[in-house]
């Protein structure tokens, strides 16, 4: 997988991380669920990039 594709995947997961993190914080009112959500996204993105 080339570098531009890896960067594209990171951007693809970066947008849900920013917007989804705000939505998760709005519903739960705490940063712990946001951190868990961000870690799940990071693991999923890392799994795709590491393939």
Number of C-alpha atoms within 10 A of each C-alpha: 8 7 9 9 11 16 12 11 15 16 12 12 16 16 11 14 19 11 10 15 18 14 14 17 15 12 9 11 12 11 14 12 15 20 14 12 15 19 13 13 16 16 11 13 17 14 10 12 16 9 6
